[in-house]
Amino acid sequence: MSRRTAALALALLTAPLLAACGSSDSKPGAAASAPASATASSGTSFADVEAQAKGQTVNWYMYGGDDVLNTFVNGYLKTKLAARGVTLNQVKITDTVTAVNKVLAEKQAGKTTDGSVDAIWINGENFATGKQADLWYCGYAQSLANARYVDFSQPAVANDFGLPVEGCESVWMQANSALVYDSTRLTKDDVKSASSLFDWAKAHPGKFTYPAPPDFTGSMAVRTFFYDTNDGPDGFAGQFDEAKYAPAATKLWKRLNDLEPSLYKKGKTYPAGEPDVEKLYANGEISAFLTYGPGAVGDAVKKGTFPATTREAVFEGGNISNYNFLAIPFNSPHKAAAQVLQDTLLDPQTQLELYKSSGSFPGIDLAKTDPATQAAFKAVSTSPAVLPLDVLSKDAQPELTSTYVTRIEKDWKANVLQK
């Protein structure tokens, strides 16, 4: 998911399920015998899908801790779907693992139709786990009416954390990372790079921290430091390579252990997730933190939750970026309604409303929209606290494959948290 997923626990919890669902030597994304219902029929038009969707209810499992996004989903989006004859039921969860585990359990129990889940907000490790286990309904993403606004040649759209999407999920919004800081406490030189931030943190102990992986934002923070320690992600493209990883990780753990005494509470405890970090920042207990939701910072400033002097920065060398997707489980009884949900999310007007209401950056390619839509996006008033999208995406760095991510999260616990 986008912003908050933790698949390490899923990988450990569902190992028996995975063994039952695919061949023992299959790699994430490798083809196993897919259920007949797992691939869309090439002869079905989207008009047919829309007709089938009328009167259906789509159960969308998604992270429910973002109040602004919840308001958008249950207001604007629900109304748009109702106009297309579809009822939206948001099922709020705290971790995407919950939804994926539910689908895995249903498959193990032989429930190949009439499943509980129609759509999941997902990406990264959770998508890879489901793809390995043949959990996803595939082959429809480019058939959606509004898919014409998506740039499928974009590597981060075609690949989810390095794993080919292959029509098994549909993009809906873009996520960029950034450093959030109080400009009365840190200068632009302090936020120029991870090294300068670490120097500032050591000079101002207790004023910086990050969540403990496998929290999604905490994992991103550690990967950001991994990139900075090892001259970027290029040397780690593709599948996991132990020979490359081991020395790179050793350098990172030393650097993070050296930083730890300067963190909030001297690193003896780490926040559980980004909401906890945001509370520390709002209370003035820390002065900087990394986020995967820079667009939402302006709303926090507007409400007075964050100080008016809040600003954002991108480290030299770029910032990690990815896209958020929706996946449809193979046993969803309302696949047509789930596709209409995804199509509605890709509508330029929906994307504009999402951007205006929550600061979420568009998953579509604005260059593919009409001039009036492009002008409407440009006309949206943004907070001085938030960096423009072109700055956030200028030097965007790709995500590592899910195997690297899972290993980094596991090894951080052993080599940093437990040291």
N, C-alpha and C positions, 0 to 999 in steps of 0.2 A: 504494500500500500504505500500508498504514498507516503505518507509522512511518518507513520508509526507502525512498524511491523517487527516481529521477532520470530524468525523461523528456526533458530537453533533448537529451541524446545520442541518444535514441530518435528524436526529431523530425528530427534532422539525418541520422541513419543510414538512416532508412526512408522518406525523401521519395519515392524512386522507387517503392517498394512502395505508398505511399498513392496516388500518381498512377495506379497500375495498378488500384487497388481501388475507386475512387469517382470521381464526376464532379469536374472541375477546380474548380468553383465551390461545392462542398459545404462546409458549415460543420460543425464538430464536432457529431455527433449528427444531422445532416441525413440524411434517408432516401435511400439509394441502393438499387439492386436487391439485396435481401437473398437469400442462398441459401435454398433451400427448407427446409433443416434448421435455419435460424437462429431460427425462432420455434416455441414450443411449441404443440402442438395443443390447441385449446380443449376437445376432447372427451375428453381423457385425464385421468383422476382421479389423485389422488396415490397411492391404493391401487394403481393400475396401475403407477405409477412405482416404488413400493416392490417390487412383484413383479418388475419388469424388472431392478431393481438387484441382486437376490440373485445372488451368485456373481461380481459384478463387482469389479474393482480400480479405485480412483479415484486418479489421479496428481495430487496437490495440490502445485503449485509455489508456494513461499512463502519469504520471508526466513528464513534459517536461523541467524541470529546471536544469537538470544535463547534461551539454554539453558533458562530456566524455561519458556518457551512450548513449546520442543521437547519437554520432558519431558511436558507436558500433552497435546500432540498425539499422541505415541507411547505414552502410557500410557492415561489416562482416555478420551480421544477415540477412539483406535484400538479399545479394548475395547468402547465403546458402539456403534461402527459394526459391529464383528464380530458383535455380538448381533443386528444387523439384516441380516446376511448380506453385508456389504460389507467389503472389505479396503482399508485406507488405506495408501498409499505416499506419504510426505512427500518431496518433491524439494526439497532445500535450495538456495536461490540467494542471492546477495549483493545482487542488484538486480532488481526486478520487470521492468525492461527486457528482461532475458534471456528471460523466459517470453513476453512479448509479441512480441519479435522472432522467436522460434521459430514462433509461430502465424502471424505475417505471412509468414515465409519459406515455410511450408507452403502458405499460400493462394496465394502467387505461383507456387509449383511445381505448383499444381492439385490439391493433396492436400486434397480437401473432406470426406473421411471418414477414419477411422482416424488421427486426429491424435495427437500425443505428449502433449498437455496436456489434463487434464480439468477442472481448477479452478485459479484464480490468486487469491492474496490481493492485492487491488488497490484503488486509488482515484485520484482526481485526474487528472493529466496522462496517465497510462498508460491509464486507462479511456477518456478522451476520444479518445486516439489510436486505440484499438481500436474505439470506436464509429464513428468517422469511416470506418474501413476495413471496417466490417461484420464484425468478428471475433467478436461475442458472440452466444450463444444467448439469446433473449429471451422474455418473456411468461410466465415460470413463477413468479416470485418470490412473488406473492401467492397462489399455489396450494399452496405448501408447508403441511403440516399445522400447523406451529408459527408460521406467518406471522401467526396471530391475536394473537400477543404483540408484533407490531411496529406502531409508530405510523407508518403510511405518510403521514400528513398532516404529519409533522415535516419542515420544509424541508430539513434536513441529511440526512434519509433519502430524501426524494423527489428530491433533487438532489445530485450528487457534484461538489463544487467548482463549483457553479452550473450544471452540466449535468444535465438531466433524466435520471433513471435509466431510466424507462420499462420496468421489469421485466427489464433486461439484467444485473443483478447483485443479490445478496442481502446485506443488512447482517449483520454478526455481532458487532462490538464498537465501543464508543465510545472516541474518543481526545480527550483534553483536554491543553492545554499548561499549563505552570507554570514558575516560576523555582524552582530548587533552590539552597539556600544554607546555609552554615555560620553558625548563629545566634551563634556566638562571634566571628565576623568582621564580620557585617553586622547592623544593627538593623532593626526593622520599618519605620522611616522610610526606611532605605536601599533597601528593596525595595518601596516604595509605588508607584512608577511607573518607567517606562523612564528618565525624566529623572533621578530620584533614584539609580537604579542607575548611570547614566552618570557622575553626579557622584562617586559612591563609587569607581567604577573609575578615574577620573582622579586621585583622592586615594590610590588603592592600585594603582598600575600593575602590570600583569602578572597580576592575580588574577581576570580575567574574560576569556572568549573565547566563540566560537561556531563551529560547523563551517562549512566553505565550501560554499555552495550549488553544485551542485544536491542535495547531501545533504538528505534530507527534513527533518531537524531544523534544519539550518542555514538552509534556505529558510524554515521557519516562523519562526525567530528574526528574519530580515530582514523578513518580512511583519509580524511583531509591531512592529518599529520603524517600518515603513512606516505602519501604523495609527496609532501614537502620534504620528508626525510630522504626520499629515494628518487628525487628529480622527476616527479610526475608518474603517471600511470602507464606510460608507453612500454616500459620494460616488463609489464605484467599483463599485456593484452592476451586474450585467448584463454585456454584452459589452464587450470592450476598447475604450477610448476614448483615443486618442493625445493629444487636447487636454487631457484631465483628467490623464492619466498623466504626461506630460513634466514639468510644473512640480512635481508632487508628488514624482516620483523625484529631481529635481534637489535638492530640499530634503533628501531622505533621504541621498543620496550625500555631501553636504557634512557632514551630521551624523555619518555613519559614518566618514568620513575624519578628522574631528576627534577621534573616539574612538580610532581605530586605534593611535596611539602608546601608549595606555594598556592595550592588550590584551596577552595572553600573547605573549611574544617580540616585543612592539611591533607586532604585526600583520604582521610580515614573513612569517609563515607561519600558516596556519589549520589546525586539525584536520580530518581527512578525514571524520569522522563522529561521531555521539554516543558510540560506545564509546571513542573516543580522548579525548573531553572528560570522560567519566566516569572514565577512568584518571587524568587530570590532577587531577580533584577528589579522587579516592580517595587520591592521593599527596600531597595538600595543596598542589599547585602552583597551583591556582586555588581560589577560595572560592565561586563561584557559576556556574551555567549554566542554560540553558533546556532543557526536556525536553518530549517529546510522550508520555512514558510515566510520569506521576507516580505511578501505582499501584504500579510496580515499585520505587520508591525505598525503601519500607519493607523489602523483602526485602534490599536492599543494606545497609541499616542493621543489620538483624537478623544478617546474616552477618559484620558488622564491616568490610565493604568501605568503607562510608561512615561518617563519624563519627556518634556518637549525637546530636550537637547539630544534625544536618541537619534542615532544615525546608523548607516550600514556601510560595510566595506567588503571588498573582495580581495583576497590575498594575491600577491604577485604570483603568476603561474596559473591563475584561474581558480574556479570554484566547481565543485561537483554538481552535476545536474542530471536529472532524469525525467521521465514522463510517468504519470499515473495512468493506470489502465482499469478497465472493467473486464472480468472474465465471466463466462456463463458455464456453470457446471454441466457435465454430460447428461445428468438425470433431472435437469430442471424441467418441470411440467409447463413452464411458461416461457419457452425460449423466444417466441415471437414478441412478447411484451418486453423481455429483456433487451432484444435488439432495438425495439422502438425507444426504450430508455437510452440506450447508447447513441442512437441516431439523434435524439433530442438534445443530448449533451453536446453533440458536435455541431448543432445549429449555431451559426455565428451570433445570433441574438442571445442565445443561452450563454455562450461563451463570454459575450460582452457583459451580461448581467452578473455572471459569476465573477468576472474581473472587477466590476464596480462594487459588488456587495462584499466580497471576501478578499479581494486582492490576489486571487488565484490567477496565474498567468495562463494564457490560452494554449490549448493542446493542438489547435488547428494552425495552419500556415496562413497568416493574415494576408500574405501576398496573393493567395488564391481567392480572397473575398473581393466584393465590389468596393469601389472607392468610397462610397458612403459609410460602409462598415469600418473601413480602415480609418476614416476620419473620426468616426465615433469613438474608436479605441484611443486615438490620439487626444481626443477632447476630454477624456476622463481625468478629473482632477486627482492628482496623487500627492501624498504627504511628502514634505521635504525629508522625512526620515527614511523613505524608501528609495532605493536605487532604481533607475529606469530599467525596463526589461532589456534594452539593448546593451546596457552595461553589465547586467547580471548574466546575460547569455553570450557576451563577446568572447570570453575565453573559457567557456564551459568545458569541464573535464568529464569524460565518460565514467560510468560506474564499472567496477571490476565484476567479473563473473560471480555468481552466487556462491561458488565453491570457495573463492578467495574471501568473500564477505563472511561466510560462516566460520572459516578458519581464523580470521582476524578476531572475530567476536569471542570465539572460544579461547584463543591464546591471550587476548587482553585480560580475560578473567584470571587465567593462570599466572600470567607474568606481570600484571600490574595490580589488579584488585587484591589478589591473595598474597602478594609479596610483602 
